[in-house]
Amino acid sequence: MPNPFAHIELNTDDVAKAKKFYKSLFDWKLGPMGPAYTMIDVGKGTGGGMQKKPMPDAPTMWLPYVQVDDVKKTVAKAVKLGATAQVELMDIGEMGTIGVFTDPSGATIGVWATKPKTKAKAKPAAKRKRK
């Protein structure tokens, strides 16, 4: 399926409370990814994460991310179609990039592009001595 949901993220004021609730409710494996992010491993299906809200006045909410080939182009296209960009492009380390926009109906959604794996450079062949 083109453009599947790739990640779902909870933004909340109280990560500890959310972790306790969801760990008791579902069979999710929760694990740290750095000091401020909790990964959600759901086994089969789309996993996600939890973090403290990046902006204090933002609502507590789940934010789905859709897989795309190019975040910058997708956000620009969404804006052209009437969306409002919230995050045009943000690198997420070596993993990929995200963008976030609010569609014309007021719903917010994220887009995700995985960074391509870099191929290891081949070692140059040893030079042969000529006789």
Secondary structure, 3 states (H helix, E strand, C coil): CCCCEEEEEEEECCHHHHHHHHHHHCCCEEEECCCCEEEEECCCCCCEEEEECCCCCCCCEEEEEEECCCHHHHHHHHHHCCCEEEEEEEEECCCEEEEEEECCCCCEEEEEEECCCCCCCCCCCCCCCCC
